[in-house]
Amino acid sequence: MPNYDFQCLECGHKFTKLVPLQEKDKVRCPECGGHVKQLFGSFGFAVKGGSGSCSSSSSCGFGGFS
């Protein structure tokens, strides 16, 4: 079950809720009971493998800058 970020359209309260995909349209604000909109933001990712560091003389795969 995924977490979704919401913001209340009435009081502005922002919150995260663990809710099934089929029920995210039924979510109400926990503060005032108002209607909410789903927020879409950035997401993070992790790359597995490697040492997790790079030397100042290598580009580390980011455009060839040194």
Phi and psi restraints in degrees (value plus and minus 20) as a CYANA .aco file:
   2 PRO   PHI    -103.9   -63.9
   2 PRO   PSI     137.3   177.3
   3 ASN   PHI    -110.0   -70.0
   3 ASN   PSI     118.8   158.8
   4 TYR   PHI    -145.2  -105.2
   4 TYR   PSI     124.4   164.4
   5 ASP   PHI    -116.8   -76.8
   5 ASP   PSI     115.9   155.9
   6 PHE   PHI    -151.7  -111.7
   6 PHE   PSI     139.6   179.6
   7 GLN   PHI    -156.5  -116.5
   7 GLN   PSI     114.6   154.6
   8 CYS   PHI     -92.2   -52.2
   8 CYS   PSI     114.2   154.2
   9 LEU   PHI     -98.6   -58.6
   9 LEU   PSI     -33.6     6.4
  10 GLU   PHI    -122.1   -82.1
  10 GLU   PSI     -66.5   -26.5
  11 CYS   PHI    -130.1   -90.1
  11 CYS   PSI     -29.6    10.4
  12 GLY   PHI      64.5   104.5
  12 GLY   PSI     -20.1    19.9
  13 HIS   PHI     -81.2   -41.2
  13 HIS   PSI     111.6   151.6
  14 LYS   PHI    -125.2   -85.2
  14 LYS   PSI     118.6   158.6
  15 PHE   PHI    -176.7  -136.7
  15 PHE   PSI     143.0   183.0
  16 THR   PHI    -135.5   -95.5
  16 THR   PSI     118.3   158.3
  17 LYS   PHI    -157.6  -117.6
  17 LYS   PSI     117.1   157.1
  18 LEU   PHI    -105.6   -65.6
  18 LEU   PSI      92.6   132.6
  19 VAL   PHI    -168.4  -128.4
  19 VAL   PSI     123.1   163.1
  20 PRO   PHI     -82.6   -42.6
  20 PRO   PSI     127.8   167.8
  21 LEU   PHI     -72.5   -32.5
  21 LEU   PSI     -61.0   -21.0
  22 GLN   PHI     -87.3   -47.3
  22 GLN   PSI     -38.5     1.5
  23 GLU   PHI    -131.3   -91.3
  23 GLU   PSI     -15.9    24.1
  24 LYS   PHI     -87.6   -47.6
  24 LYS   PSI     -41.6    -1.6
  25 ASP   PHI     -95.6   -55.6
  25 ASP   PSI     -32.3     7.7
  26 LYS   PHI    -115.9   -75.9
  26 LYS   PSI     -21.6    18.4
  27 VAL   PHI     -89.1   -49.1
  27 VAL   PSI     117.5   157.5
  28 ARG   PHI    -142.7  -102.7
  28 ARG   PSI     139.2   179.2
  29 CYS   PHI     -83.7   -43.7
  29 CYS   PSI     110.3   150.3
  30 PRO   PHI     -93.1   -53.1
  30 PRO   PSI     -35.8     4.2
  31 GLU   PHI    -106.1   -66.1
  31 GLU   PSI     -67.7   -27.7
  32 CYS   PHI    -144.2  -104.2
  32 CYS   PSI     -27.7    12.3
  33 GLY   PHI      61.1   101.1
  33 GLY   PSI     -11.5    28.5
  34 GLY   PHI     -96.1   -56.1
  34 GLY   PSI     151.5   191.5
  35 HIS   PHI     -91.3   -51.3
  35 HIS   PSI     129.0   169.0
  36 VAL   PHI    -145.6  -105.6
  36 VAL   PSI     140.1   180.1
  37 LYS   PHI    -138.9   -98.9
  37 LYS   PSI     128.9   168.9
  38 GLN   PHI    -100.8   -60.8
  38 GLN   PSI     115.6   155.6
  39 LEU   PHI    -115.3   -75.3
  39 LEU   PSI     120.0   160.0
  40 PHE   PHI    -136.9   -96.9
  40 PHE   PSI     103.1   143.1
  41 GLY   PHI    -148.7  -108.7
  41 GLY   PSI    -189.8  -149.8
  42 SER   PHI     -95.2   -55.2
  42 SER   PSI     145.8   185.8
  43 PHE   PHI    -154.7  -114.7
  43 PHE   PSI     133.9   173.9
  44 GLY   PHI    -122.3   -82.3
  44 GLY   PSI     141.4   181.4
  45 PHE   PHI    -167.1  -127.1
  45 PHE   PSI     137.4   177.4
  46 ALA   PHI    -141.3  -101.3
  46 ALA   PSI     122.0   162.0
  47 VAL   PHI    -121.3   -81.3
  47 VAL   PSI     104.4   144.4
  48 LYS   PHI    -103.5   -63.5
  48 LYS   PSI     128.6   168.6
  49 GLY   PHI      71.0   111.0
  49 GLY   PSI     153.9   193.9
  50 GLY   PHI      58.2    98.2
  50 GLY   PSI     153.5   193.5
  51 SER   PHI    -109.2   -69.2
  51 SER   PSI     -33.3     6.7
  52 GLY   PHI      64.8   104.8
  52 GLY   PSI     -16.6    23.4
  53 SER   PHI    -161.9  -121.9
  53 SER   PSI     145.7   185.7
  54 CYS   PHI    -163.8  -123.8
  54 CYS   PSI     135.4   175.4
  55 SER   PHI    -104.7   -64.7
  55 SER   PSI     143.6   183.6
  56 SER   PHI     -89.6   -49.6
  56 SER   PSI     -35.2     4.8
  57 SER   PHI    -112.5   -72.5
  57 SER   PSI     -25.6    14.4
  58 SER   PHI    -123.7   -83.7
  58 SER   PSI     141.0   181.0
  59 SER   PHI    -108.4   -68.4
  59 SER   PSI     -36.6     3.4
  60 CYS   PHI      38.1    78.1
  60 CYS   PSI      -2.4    37.6
  61 GLY   PHI      61.0   101.0
  61 GLY   PSI      -4.3    35.7
  62 PHE   PHI    -134.6   -94.6
  62 PHE   PSI      44.8    84.8
  63 GLY   PHI      63.6   103.6
  63 GLY   PSI     -13.8    26.2
  64 GLY   PHI      59.3    99.3
  64 GLY   PSI      -3.1    36.9
  65 PHE   PHI    -100.1   -60.1
  65 PHE   PSI     125.4   165.4
